[in-house]
Amino acid sequence: MRTAMIAIAGAVLAGAVLAGCESNAVSRAVGARCDTSDDCDERCLSSGADYPGGFCTVSCSDRTDCPSDTTCADVEGGVCLFTCDNDIDCTFLGDNWGCMAVDLHGGGIKVNVCRG
Amino acid sequence: MSRLIAVAVAVVAAAATAHAQPAPIASAPDPAALAPAPAATAPPAPAPETSPSSPPAAPDPAAAPPSADDMGDQDISAQLGLATGGHLTPGGLRIAGHYLYQLSDRDWFDGTASFTFGSGGPACFRDRSNTLVCDHGLTDGTGVEVAASIRRMFTPQGQFRPYARLGIGIGAVRFSGDDVSGVAIPLHGGGGVRVKVAPEIAVVAEAELALGFSNFNQGLGSALQLGFAITAGAEFRLR
């Protein structure tokens, strides 16, 4: 009986560890590369000078609509972009991405976000 | 890969060997079979006299093998439960059928066919280095698998009889929302408890951990398989 209980407890613990695994910073919601919206949860900002490689994002009306580490930039009608303090913060998005100030959508202030 | 195949072959070989040598039936020993054979040159021995003062020893119930109490030589089981996966391991509703064949007093071969039905939404994306990454939820994907295991039954604890199970399987995995498919070879380890509710029917509940690897299309290549499942169902004695 004790052996069986230990085996079950071990299995439960391993399951909990599995459930706690974290994914990387970018996701289908915000940050993944894309060509079309099918590559994203909601919409794809096509690859170009502003979004090199394409950029998956979600529409927003204010910053509370955005996932953590992103804010609602007043571009493309209001989309979530990664916040930053300097260009180094944006290197995880690839070459030609930098940190620049844009209007906060619905906020009337400037915010620093990663863009191409 | 070759090591896992070797383990699978060993499990099947063990099952086949046990099949060829059925487990002894728990019963009183046959005195004729235990008596030494008379020597060819020895004179005929007188017939043994039965002494009323020394009756044959009754079998000790505590020494009886656990297999004699409720499980048959062959059982089948149907179970229903929940499996959790994540990333590239399917999870969701788990339906499993088991065929049990007795190998020894405490061990049964457990052949299993299981199906996992999870949601089918897309969860793969290309990260910034253009590598496809799949981050499925705990109950996403579908899977079908056959597995060969050894189930060891432990000493009953009142009405409950615990057991442990260890085996290996091979299966197909699919995440339809991303058009991702693969083949998985997981090892299974777990345990459960069996409760007899009728002469030939028992209720079983078990938990298991599956750990192995898989190979997927879409350039995903090899991936870890790590899942957990809790199931319960009924077990029927065939003979």
Interface residues (C-beta under 8 A of the other chain):
Chain A: M1 T3 A4 M5 A7 I8 G10 A11 V12 A14 G15 L18 A19 C21 S23 N24 V26 S27 R28 G31 A32 R33 C34 D39 C40 G53 C56 F92 L93 G94
Chain B: T84 G86 H87 P122 A123 C124 F125 R126 D127 R128 S129 N130 V133 D135 L138 F154 T155 Q157 P162 Y163 A164 G189 G190 G191 G192 V193 A207 E208 L209 L211 L226 G227 F228
